[in-house]
Structure formats: structure tokens, C-alpha cells
Amino acid sequence: MALTSEQQQEIAAARAAESRTHRPTVPALEAMLFEAIPVLDHGFVRVIDYMGDDGAVVQAARVSYGRGTRKANEDAGLIRYLMRHRHSTPFEMCEIKYHVKLPIFVARQWIRHRTANVNEYSARYSVLDREFYLPAPEHLAAQSTINRQGRGEVLEGDQAARVLDLLREDATRSYDHYLDMLNEDEDGAARDPSRPGLARELARMNLTLNTYTQWYWKIDLHNLLHFLSLRADAHAQYEIRAYAEAMLRTVEAWVPVSFAAFRDYRMGAALLSAQMLAVLRRMLAGESVGQPDSGLSKREWSEFMAVLGR
């Protein structure tokens, strides 16, 4: 991911500016503010602004007037209790705003989470950059034979090279046609002053889904953690998982106590159905239980055994 000199200057100027405030700030997140965390080949995640911290979660839960005088371990215990019992509203008191650069197909998957405020780069108004996502060889895989929305074996050799060539050629050709229809060069100059260019809102429909877009994305902590619990999961598509993993770093810096509770009770935990719990009790009582007499479907049994590490 390479930022232009203009973008680097903008980031440097933003980081150099300081403001006095009575609001709580988090030094670890302040150190990351505005910095671009590289994701994929041309993407990034940047924290632009935030409100609240672990103390804000505690303050909201207790509905206290100030920062409180409880001991740190008592505050941590309360946060862990809230997370463990899925009390969501105190976590909604914290908000964070990101600037994200991502491929269009990842954005279309991401936008299914309808709990954030989003403002995307307008291709009706501006010309998109000539930047396309091309998977690294280790992420170029065949369709899974057992999961309709997953990947199987990694492609190798000539087959992998051909796929990458097709992706590159299609994206490049489509972008060239995009500029031709606009009658513009990449710097915005008219190619042929004697002919009008196609409207930007129409020319953009020719672009491939691996073209990069950008947006500002603002969300509260509760809904962010829900997003991350799904998108940082090992079963999530690699490309969106790469963004989620970068965002996990920012959350850990921002609200370390809430992050630790999230890691323990959400990311590293497992949910058992009532039927699974009943089977587990039978097993603990010394009974030998198999799938046919468990009351679980084959898929549920497989998931249950995976949770137990068996």
C-alpha cells in the first residue's frame, strides 16, 4: 500500500495538529490516530476520531456523574460482567470513526452490516484511482467442494498464473475503457477536447469489482465488536478478515479492558445449544453418547465435536 505524497502530507498535518480537551483520551490510540494500517495490496484502515474509553462503558453502566472512584479491578470486573451477560447499551456509549480503502467487492460484503454511518467516495463526482486488488498466490484458491461460499485447495503453477493474468488484464482493460468513455486522462485532463465524455455516473459501471473504493465508517463499540466477531472469525472471507484483524489492533489500543473481555467471552468462546449442553451433561455423567442417539443432526454433531476438540 503506497500513499501519495499529497496523502502523506495531509496525514502529517493532521498528526501535527493538537487540541486541548476535557474529554477522556487514550494515549495508545492517540499514537495511532490518522496513521494508515496497510491491508491487502493497496488498502488501508485509519482511525480518524473516537469518543469514549473503557471508563465511559463503566460510567454508563453505573450512570455516574464523573469518572468514578472505584478501583481498576472493580471496573474491569464490571466490564467483564457486562460482556459475559451481553449487556450491550454501555458499550454503545463509545464510538470510533475509520477511513477505509478497500476493494468494491469487499465493500459490498461489508455494507451488509447496517449499524454504522457510512460515506463512500463518490464515483459520480470524482474519477476512481487505477488500483485493483490482486490476490497473493497463497490466497488464490479453488471453489470449496463442501462449502458453497468458501475456498478449497490453493491453485498452483500455470493455473494460478493464468488466473492472475486474467484478473490483471480484465481490470486494466476495463479501467482503460473507463477513462476512454470519460474522455479523461488519469490526471483529469481531456483526451480529446472535440468530443464530450460520458457522465461519470455511467462510466463507472464498467469497472471491475476488484477496483478500490474508499469510505468513512463510524460505529459504536457494541456494533463494532459484533462486526469483528463475525469478520475476524476464521470462517470469514480472507479479504474482509484482513481488515477486521487490522481493526482489532485499534480496538485493543482504544479500550484494552473491553477488548480483553471481548476476546475471552466472544472471540475465544463457543455457544452451545440446549441440546448440546444436555449431551455434554450426559457425557460428564459417564454415558457414552454418539451422534445417532444424541438428538443432534450430523452437522450439529460435527460442530459440537469441533468445540470439544474431539
TAJO-V653537 format. One line per field, one symbol per residue. ss: DSSP state (H for helix, E for strand, L for the rest). A space follows every 10 residues. Layout:
ss: ???
//
This chain:
ss: LLLLHHHHHH HHHHHHLLLL LLLLLLHHHH LLLLLLEEEL LLEEEEEEEE ELLHHHHHHH HHLLLLLLLL LHHHHHHHHH HHHHLLLLHH HHHLEEEEEE EEEHHHHHHH LLLLLLEEEE LLLLLLLLLL LELLLLHHHL EEELLLLLLL EEEELLHHHH HHHHHHHHHH HHHHHHHHHH HHLELLLLLE LLLLLLLLLH HHHHHHLLLL EEEEEEEEEE HHHHHHHHHH HLLLLLLHHH HHHHHHHHHH HHHHLHHHHH HHHHHHHLLL LLLHHHHHHH HHHHLLLLLL HHHLLLLHHH HHHHHHHHLL
//
